[in-house]
C-alpha cells in the first residue's frame, strides 16, 4: 500500500493559575496580540483589572474583544466560539461584574455539558474572582454524592456552575432556587444538545426569571442553536470570530500501518517524538483499554479516559495528565468532550475517526493559542476511504511518511513530574498557598520544582519534580501544623 494515494487549576510555581442588532451577524478575523485591545479599555473595576494583569491577561482575545462590551452592557449574546478561544474569561468577567456580593441568592448559573468542563470553568472563574473576596461559587455536577452539595447550598451561593441533569435534580428537590437569577450562561450549547440535554435545559430555564441576561456560547450556529436562542434570548447580539488560516500551526502526519502492528507502531511514534503530553484517540472503550495495557507493558506512563470510570478515577486521571505526571492519555471522543489541556503537544489517531469533522475536532486540541502542535494518524488499508474524506473536508493532501526508525527498545523514560496525594481538601480549609508554603518553606524545595496543585473537597494533589518527591512527601506530612496522610499516585 506504500506510495498509493488514498483518494479543536491552578499553577502556583510562577502563578499560572460593540453591540449591534441581532439581525446583524458579526464576523471578526483573528488579530495578533499587538492589535488586540487591552482589558484596561473596558469599564472594569480597578481591582479586577489588577487581577487580570496578575493572571497574565493583558490583550483581549478576539472573542473577548467583540463580546465583552455587549456583556457588560447587559445585552444577551450568542457567540460562536471554540474551546481555547478565551470564552470562559469573557463570560466570567461579565458574570462577576454583575454580582452583588451582599446577596447570597444564586445570581448566575453556568450550564456545561460535562463535569470536566464545569470543573475547568469553575476554576477559571474562581481565579478571576480574586478581586472580590466574598464571592461564593459552587459546582453542581452529576457523578458525585448529593449530600455535600446540599450542605453547601444551605449557606447560599452567588454563582452555580453545573450540568443540566444535576441542577434539575436540585431544583426538583427544592435545594436550589433560581428566583433571583440575573445571568444564565449556556457553555458549549451545541454539545449539550448533542448529548440530549435539550429537555433538561428547558426545564431548568422554566424555573428562572424571564427577565435576565442570557449568554449562549457554541462552536456552531446550527438550526438547533438558532432555535434555542430564539426561545431563551431577547434581541441577542451575534458574534462570530473567524479563525485566520495562518494561526493554525498543526502539522499532520499520516503513517501506513498493518492493523496487527498498530500498537507497536504507536509505541515507536511515541518514542520518536517524545511528547510532553499526548492524547491518543480510539473509537471504542475496549480499544482504549487494549492500548493502555499494551503501552503500560512497554514502560509508558499511560491512562485511559472513558465513560465507565467512577468520578474519583476520572478526577485522578485528569489531574495526573494535566500536571504532566502521566503524559499519555487514551480516550474516546465522547469521554474527551470538554477536555481542554493547556499546551497539548501531540494528538495521535490510533484509529481513524469515522467522520472527517470528528477528525478535525480531535487534532484541534493541539496547536492552540499560537502554539505549534503535531497530529499523527495511523491508517490501516481498510481506513483509506476515511483519509480521502479528510482530504476533501480539509482541502488538503495527506502527508504520508514512513514510520520513524527508533533504535531504543528499552522501557520508556519516566515523566519528569510525579503526583502526590494529600488526604485533605477544601473541607479541611486546605488552600493551594498552604501546600506551596509547606513545600517551598519547611521542605526547602524551589518553587520551580513545584507544578500544578488541584484541591477537591476531601483530597488534594500536587505535582513535583521526580528528584524531590521523597523530600516533598516529608514536607507535606504536616501542613500549617496539621498532620496529613500523603502518598504517591
N, C-alpha and C positions, 0 to 999 in steps of 0.2 A: 504494500500500500504506500510505501515511502515514495514521495515525489508526485503522487496522484493529487490533483486539486479537487477537493470536495466542494461540488458546485454550491454602583449608591451606603464625687469623692473628694476626693479631697487630696490634693497634692500638698504636702507640708514641707518637704525639703526644697525650698525655693518658691513656696507659695503658689503651687499650681492648682490649686483648688478650682403730606400734602394731599389732602383729601379731594376726591373728585366724585361725581355721581356714580352710582353703581352700574349704570349702563355703559360706563367707560372702563374697559378692561385695560389696565396699565401694564405694559411690558417694559422692564428696565434691564439693560445689559449689565453684566458684572463689571465692576470697576476695580482698578487697582487700589491698594491700601492708601496710596498717596492722594488718590482722587476722592476717597470716601470721606464724608463729613465726620467731624468729631462729635462725641456724645455731648460735649460742652455746648454745642449749638442748640440743644434742646432745653426746654424749660424744666429742668430736673432739680431736685433739692441738692444743695452743695454736698451734703453727706453722702448721697447716692452717687454723685459724680466722683467723689473721693474713693468710694468703694469700687466703682468700675475701674478707676485708674489702678488701684491696688491689685485688682484681679487681672490686669493686663488688657482691659478693654479700652481702647483709645479711639480708633476709627471704626465706624459702624460698617457692618456687612451690608450688602445691597438690600436684603430683606428687612434689616433693622432700619436702614435709612428711609425706605419707602413706606414702611408700615407704622413706625413709632409716632410720627406726627398725628396720624389719624387715631391711633390707640390712645394717646394722651389726651386727645380732644373728646374722647368718649364715644367715637364712632364704632359701629360694627365693621369688622374687617373679614374678608375672605381672602386668604393668601395662599398662593401656590408656592410651596417651599419644600425642599428635600431635607432629609436628616443631615445635619452637619452644616447647615446654612446660617445658623445663629438665631433660629426662630424662638428657641426657648428663652434666650435672653430678651428677645423682642417682646414677647407677651409677658415674660416675668417682670420686666421693667414697667410695662403698662399696668399689670395687676397690682404691683407693690405701690405704685403711685396713686392708686385709687383707694387704698385701705385706710380705715380709721382704727388705729391701734387700741383705742379705748373701748371699741365694740367687739366683744368676743363671740358674736354670732358669725356664722360662716358667710363671708363676704365674697369669696371667689372659689370656683370649682374648676379644676382642670381634669378633663377626662382623657385617658390614654388607652390604647389598645392592649398593652401588655404590662405586666408587673415590672419588667426590666426598664421599659421606657418611663413608667411612672416614677421609678426609683431615681433614674437619671434626672428627670425634670425636678423632682423634689430637692435633690442635692444642689442642682444649679440655682434654684430659687432661694434656698437657704443661704447659699453663698452671696447672692445678690442682696438678701435681706439683712446683711450685717450692719447696714447703716441705721436700721431701726431695730433696736434690741428687743422690742416687745411683740414681735410678730410670731404667732404660733402656727405651725404648719403640720398637717397630719397626712399620712398615707393610708388610704382605704383600698386595699387590693385583695383579690382572692388568693387562695393557696396558703393563707396563714390563718391562725385562730382568730375568731371574732372577739374573744374576751379582752385582750389588751386594747383593741380598737375601741370597744365600748367604754373601757375605763378612761381612755384619753379623751373621748368625745364628751364625757361628763364635765370636763373642765373647760370646754369651749375651744374653738379654733378659728383663726381668720381665714386660712386657706386649706382646702382639701385637694389632694392630688390622688386620683384613683382610677380604677377600671369600672366600666358601667355596671357589671353584674354585682360587684360588692357594694358599690354606692347604692344601688337599688335595694339591696338587702337591708342596709341600714335605714333607708327611708321607710321600707315596709315595717321594720321593727320599731320605728319611732325614735331611734337613737340619733338620727340625723335630721335636721330641719333646714331647709333651703329658703325659708320665707324671707330672709333678709339678704339674699344673694344679689350682688352688684355686677359680677363678671362671670361669664361662662366661657371656658376655652375648650374647644374640641381639637385635640392634637392628633395629627395623623388620622384625620377623619376617614380618609379612604380605606385605611387598613381596618378601622373599626367596622366599617360597612362590610368589607371583605370577610371579616371574622364573624359576621352575623349579629352585630350589636345594634342594628337599627331600632328594633322594638324596645330594647333596654334604654337606649338613648332617648327615645320618645317618652318613655315612662318617667325617666328622670327629669326631663325638661318640663313635663306637665306639672311637676311639683315645685316649680320655682317661679318667681315673679315674671310677668310678661315684659315689664319694663326693666331691662338690664342690658348690659353690653355683651354681645356675643362675638367671639373671635374664633374663626374656623381656619385651621391650617391643614393643607392637604398636598400631596405630591402631584395630584392630578385634578383637573376640573371636569370630571366625568358628569354625565347627566344626573347620576345619583347624588353627587356632591352638590350640583346646582339645585336639585330638588330639596336637599337637606337645608341648604342656605335659604331658600325661599320660604321654608316653614319656620325657621328659627331666627332669622335676621331681619333687621329693618334698614332698608336703604344702605346696604353694606358697600364699603369701599373695596374694590377688587384690585389686588396687587399680584403681579406675576413677575418674577425675576428670571430672566433668560440667562442660561449659562453660556459664556463665551467659549468657543471651541478650544482656544489656546489655553484656557485654565485647566483643562483636563490633562493630567500627567500620569496616565495609567498605561504602562507597557503591557501589551497582551502577547503571550507566547502559547503556541499550541504544540503539544507533543503527541506523536502517534504511539499508541500502546497496544500490546496484546492484553485482552481483558484479564487473562490469568496472571499477568505480571504487573497489574495496575498498582498494587500496594508497594511492590519492590521499586517501581519507577517513582512512586510518590516519595519514598524514603530517600532515593537518590536526589530528587529535586530539592528536598528539604536540606540535605547535607550540602548540596552545591550552593544554594542561595543563603543558607543560614539566617533566616528571617528572625528579627526580634519578636515578632508576633505574626501569626498566620491563622486565618480561618479556612478550614477545609470543608467544602460543601459536598454533601452526599444527598441522594434523592430519598433515602429511607432511613428509619431509625435503626433497622437491622444492619445496614451497611455502615452506619456511623459506629456501631459497637465493634464490628469486624475490623474497621480501620484503626480504632483506638487500641484494640487488643494487639494487632499486628505491629503497630508503631511502638507501643509500650515494650514489646518483646525485643525491639531493635534499639532500645535505650532512650527513646524520646519521652520528654515530659509532655503528656497529651491528655486531654479530657474531652468528653462529649457533652453536647447540649441538645436535648430533645424533650418531647412532651411528657415522658414518663418519669422525669426526675421530680423528687419532692422539692418544696420551696427552699429548704435549707441546703440541699445539694446544689440547686441552681445558683443560690447566692454564693456558695463557696467556689463553684466553677468560674463564675463571672469575676469574683474577687481575684482569684489567682491568675486568670487570664489578663485582666486589666492591669494588674500590678507586675506583670512580666515574670512571675514565678512559674507559670505554666504557659509557655509561649505558643503552644499549638492547640487550637480548639476545633473540634469536628462537629459540624452542626447540619441540621436540616433547614430548609428555607423557612418553614413555619416557626421553628424554635428560634431562629436568628432575627425574627421580626422585632424591631425596636432596639436591636443591639447596635450600639454606636461606640466603637472603641477608638480612642484617640490615637492617631499616628499608626494605624494598622499598616504594616509594611507589605503584606502579601496576602493574596487570596488564591486558593487552589480549587479548581473544579475537579474533584476526584471523579465525579461523573458529570457528564454534560447535562445542563438543565433541559427540561422538556420544551421550554418556551424561551425564545430569544429575549423577551422583556425580563424574565426572571434572571437570565444570564447577566444582563446589564445591571440589574439591581445588585446581584452578587458582587460583581467586580467593582461597582461603585462604592463599596465600603472601604476601599483603599484609595490613595491618591487624593485625599480631601484637604481642604484649607490650604491649597497651594503646595502641598507635599507631593512627592512622586510616589507612585505605587506600582506594584507588579501583580499581574493576574496570569496564572498558569493554568491551562486546561489540558486534561488528559483525555484523549479521544480514541476509543476503540473503533474498528471499521463500521460496526453497526450504528455508530453515533454520527456518521458522516453527514447525514441529512440535517442534523441539528446545527452543525458548523455552517452549512450552507445557509440555513435560516438566519444565523447570527450575522454572517457576511452581508446578507441582504438587508437585515434590520438596521445594522450599524453603518452600512455603506462602507465596509472595509474589506480588505483582502487578508485572510488569516495568515499570520506569520508562523509558518511551520519550521520548527527547529529540531535537530536531533536531541535525544535525551543526553544531558551532560554526563561526561565520564567522571566518576568520583572514585579515587583510589582508596579513601578511608572507609573501611567497612566496620570499624570498631563501634563501641557504644557512642551515642550522640553526646556532645558536650552538655553538661548540666547548665540550666539557665543561671544567670548572674544573681538573680534575686530569689529569696525564699520567703514564704509566708508564715507568720507566727500568729496563732490564735490566742486571744485573751478571753478568759471566762468572765467577762463583764462588759456592759454596754451602756446604752442611754439610760436604762432604768437604774443603773448604778451611778448615774451622774458622771460617767466617764466621757471625756471630751478629747478630740484629736490633740489639742495642746498638752493635755496630761500625758499622753503616750509619747509625744515627741520630747517632752521635758524629761521623762524617765530615761529615754534613750540617749539624748544629747547631753543631759546633765549628769545624773547618777552613773549611767553606764559609760559615759565618755565617748560615745560614738559620734563621729562627724555627721552633720545634717545631710551632707551629700550622699551618705550611705544609707539614708532612710528614704524609703519610697512611699507608696500610696497607703493611706490609712482609711479603713472603712469601719464605721461603727453602726451596729444594729442594736435592737432592743436589749438583748441579753448577752451579746458577744461582740468582739471587735477583732479586726485583722490589721496587721501591719507588715509591709514588705521591707526587708533589709538585705543588704549585700550578704552573699553566702559566707564570706570570710569573717563576718562579725555576728553570725547567727547565734552562736553559743553565748557570746557576750551580751547580745540583745535579750536573750531569754532570761538571763540572770537579772538584767536591769528591769525587765518588765514584771518580774515576780512580785515586786512591791511598787505600787504607783500612788503617789501622794499619801504615803504611809499606810496604804491598804494592800493586803496580800491577795494576789490573783493567781489562779492556775493558768499556766501557759504551755503551749505545745506547738511543734511544727506541724503544718498540714500540707 
